Amino acid sequence: MYATERQDAIAAALQSAGRVSVADLAEHFDVTTETVRRDLDALETAGVLRRVHGGAVPAGRSSVVELSVAEREGQHGSAKTAIARAAMHLVPATFTGSIALDAGTTCAAVAAELVRWEPATPGATLTVVTNSVPIAATLQHSEHVELHLLGGRVRGVTSAAVGTATVQQIGALRPDIAFVGTNGLSAGFGLSTPDEYEAAVKGAYVLAARRSVVLADAAKHGVEALMRFARLDEVDTLVTDQEPPADLAGALTDADVEVVVA
């Protein structure tokens, strides 16, 4: 295979997976890691990708770039649906507790599943707390959901309430389960997001819940955004759509995080 063909294949893999690693590419193409690094250097020069430790991510991805909810709705849709359905196994029909739902499109997929949730006991309800305006709109007419919408300043990018008031409200709660989204999930940095206000809310959910469940598709694996909101050992469960890479899988095991692959 010529270098240009290999580089085209690397670019395609990056577009599909959201991240590539030097070791995996070297094994896949049966070339040395030095050859792969030269390919990545050439693709970075061409503006296709950005080099990170151990591999590369798309050029548009940086620690401070944050897409709006509308821009993210069409990304990895099938993965998010699969994650949401796997997450719903934690909320069986016999569940009688409370749930906190973070903002974001993967949590919104969970909300869509909650609309169809029915209790085992007729007339029973499920208490749901959220800081997301779109999620509240999804759940507001659900017969079996008692909805609580947190207040605060609503960020246009995420359509979520954030700020000191929001964090204080979460701190006064003890939900049985908190479903939390993330922009990044890495072995060394933990869970992260670009914005400090979103990070404060997500961190508050993790601390408040009896069981904190992180929802992250494979494109988030190995990614590090600017603001860390939790260490791996501060969360209980990860629900994702693909097995994490070896370094992340090892770190999750060491942190005693349950991994559920949808």
C-alpha positions in Angstrom: 0.0 0.0 0.0 1.3 3.4 -0.9 1.6 6.1 1.7 -1.2 8.2 0.2 -3.5 5.2 0.2 -2.7 4.5 3.8 -3.2 8.1 4.8 -6.6 8.1 3.1 -7.5 5.0 5.1 -6.3 6.6 8.3 -8.4 9.7 7.6 -11.5 7.5 6.9 -10.9 5.6 10.2 -10.6 8.9 12.1 -13.8 10.1 10.6 -15.6 7.0 11.6 -14.2 6.4 15.1 -13.3 10.0 16.2 -9.8 8.9 17.3 -7.0 6.7 16.1 -4.0 5.3 18.0 -0.5 4.8 16.6 -0.3 1.3 18.0 -3.6 0.1 16.5 -2.8 1.7 13.1 0.7 0.1 13.0 -0.8 -3.3 13.7 -3.7 -2.8 11.2 -1.4 -1.8 8.3 1.5 -4.0 9.3 4.0 -1.1 9.4 6.2 0.4 12.1 5.0 3.0 14.5 7.5 5.4 13.0 5.8 5.0 9.6 2.4 5.7 11.2 3.8 8.8 13.0 5.0 10.1 9.7 1.6 9.5 8.2 0.0 11.4 11.1 2.4 14.2 10.7 1.6 14.5 7.0 -2.2 14.5 7.7 -1.7 17.1 10.5 0.1 19.4 8.1 -2.7 19.0 5.6 -5.2 20.0 8.3 -7.0 16.7 8.5 -6.2 15.8 12.1 -4.5 17.0 15.3 -1.9 14.9 17.0 -2.5 13.9 20.7 -0.7 11.5 23.0 -0.6 8.1 21.4 -2.6 9.0 18.3 -4.7 11.6 16.7 -8.2 13.3 16.8 -10.0 15.3 14.1 -8.5 18.7 13.4 -11.7 20.5 14.6 -11.5 18.9 18.1 -9.7 20.8 20.8 -10.0 21.1 24.6 -12.2 24.2 24.3 -14.4 23.5 21.2 -18.0 22.7 22.1 -20.7 22.0 19.6 -24.3 23.1 20.3 -27.0 20.6 21.1 -28.5 21.1 17.6 -25.1 20.3 16.0 -24.6 17.2 18.1 -28.1 15.8 17.6 -27.2 14.1 14.3 -23.8 12.7 15.5 -23.5 9.1 16.5 -27.3 8.8 16.8 -27.4 5.0 16.7 -24.7 4.7 19.4 -26.5 7.1 21.7 -29.8 5.2 21.3 -28.0 2.0 22.1 -26.4 3.5 25.1 -29.7 4.9 26.3 -31.4 1.6 26.0 -28.6 -0.2 27.9 -28.8 2.5 30.6 -32.5 1.8 31.0 -31.6 -1.6 32.4 -30.7 0.3 35.5 -34.3 1.6 35.7 -36.5 -1.5 35.6 -40.3 -1.3 35.9 -39.9 -2.0 39.7 -37.7 1.0 40.2 -39.2 3.5 42.6 -36.5 6.0 43.2 -35.2 9.2 41.7 -33.1 10.0 38.7 -31.0 13.1 37.9 -30.5 13.7 34.2 -27.6 15.9 32.9 -27.9 17.9 29.8 -26.7 16.7 26.4 -27.8 14.5 23.5 -27.0 11.2 25.1 -28.9 12.1 28.2 -31.7 13.3 25.9 -31.8 9.8 24.4 -32.3 8.4 27.9 -35.2 10.9 28.4 -36.8 9.6 25.2 -36.6 6.1 26.6 -38.1 7.3 29.9 -41.1 8.6 28.1 -42.0 4.9 27.3 -41.1 3.7 30.9 -44.0 2.1 32.7 -44.0 1.1 36.4 -44.8 -2.4 37.6 -47.2 -0.9 40.1 -50.1 1.0 38.6 -50.1 4.6 39.4 -46.4 4.7 40.5 -44.2 7.5 39.3 -40.6 8.1 38.6 -39.0 11.3 40.0 -36.7 12.9 37.4 -34.6 16.0 38.1 -32.8 17.8 35.2 -31.1 21.1 34.4 -31.8 20.6 30.6 -34.6 22.6 29.0 -35.0 20.2 26.0 -35.1 17.1 28.3 -37.7 18.8 30.5 -39.8 19.5 27.4 -39.5 15.8 26.4 -40.7 14.6 29.8 -43.2 17.2 30.8 -46.3 15.3 29.7 -45.1 11.8 30.6 -47.8 10.2 32.8 -45.4 8.3 34.9 -42.7 10.9 35.5 -42.7 13.5 38.3 -40.5 16.2 36.7 -38.3 18.7 38.5 -36.5 21.4 36.4 -33.6 23.0 38.1 -33.1 26.8 37.8 -30.2 28.9 36.7 -28.7 30.7 33.8 -29.5 28.8 30.6 -26.5 28.4 28.3 -27.5 28.7 24.6 -24.9 26.2 23.5 -26.3 23.4 25.6 -29.8 24.7 26.5 -28.9 23.8 30.1 -29.2 25.7 33.4 -25.8 26.3 34.9 -24.2 28.5 37.6 -24.0 28.8 41.3 -27.7 28.5 41.9 -27.9 25.3 39.8 -25.0 23.7 41.6 -26.5 24.6 45.0 -29.8 23.0 44.1 -28.0 19.8 43.1 -26.0 19.8 46.3 -29.2 19.7 48.3 -30.4 16.5 46.5 -29.5 12.9 46.8 -30.8 11.2 43.7 -30.6 7.4 43.5 -29.0 7.5 40.0 -27.4 10.4 38.1 -26.9 9.9 34.3 -24.1 12.2 33.3 -22.8 13.0 29.9 -19.2 13.9 29.1 -17.1 15.4 26.3 -14.0 13.5 27.2 -13.1 10.3 29.0 -9.4 9.4 29.4 -7.2 7.2 31.5 -5.1 10.0 32.8 -7.5 12.9 33.1 -10.8 11.3 33.8 -14.1 13.0 32.8 -14.0 16.4 31.2 -15.9 19.1 29.3 -14.9 22.4 27.7 -16.9 24.8 29.9 -16.3 25.5 33.6 -20.0 26.1 34.3 -21.0 22.8 32.7 -18.2 21.1 34.6 -19.4 22.4 37.9 -22.9 21.1 37.3 -21.7 17.7 36.1 -19.3 17.4 39.1 -22.2 18.3 41.4 -24.3 15.5 39.9 -21.5 13.0 40.4 -21.0 14.0 44.1 -24.8 14.1 44.8 -25.9 10.8 43.4 -25.9 7.5 45.2 -24.9 5.9 41.9 -23.3 8.0 39.2 -23.5 6.6 35.6 -21.5 8.2 32.8 -22.9 7.9 29.3 -20.2 8.2 26.6 -20.0 6.9 23.0 -16.7 5.6 21.7 -15.8 9.0 20.1 -15.3 10.3 23.7 -12.8 7.6 24.6 -9.3 9.0 25.1 -10.5 12.6 24.7 -9.4 15.3 27.1 -11.4 18.5 27.2 -10.3 21.6 29.2 -12.1 21.2 32.5 -12.1 17.9 34.5 -15.3 17.4 36.5 -14.6 14.0 38.0 -11.9 11.4 38.4 -12.6 7.9 37.2 -12.7 6.6 40.8 -15.5 9.1 41.6 -18.0 7.4 39.2 -19.7 4.0 39.5 -20.7 2.9 36.0 -19.8 3.7 32.4 -22.3 2.9 29.7 -20.7 3.0 26.2 -21.2 1.5 22.8 -17.7 0.0 22.3 -15.1 -1.6 24.4 -12.7 1.1 25.7 -9.1 1.0 24.4 -6.6 -1.0 26.5 -5.2 2.0 28.5 -8.6 3.3 29.4 -10.0 -0.1 30.1 -7.2 -0.7 32.5 -7.7 2.6 34.3 -11.4 1.9 34.6 -10.7 -1.5 36.1 -8.2 0.0 38.6 -10.8 2.7 39.5 -13.4 -0.1 40.1 -15.8 1.4 37.4 -18.4 -1.0 36.1 -18.4 -0.9 32.3 -21.5 -1.7 30.3 -21.1 -2.0 26.6 -24.4 -1.5 24.7 
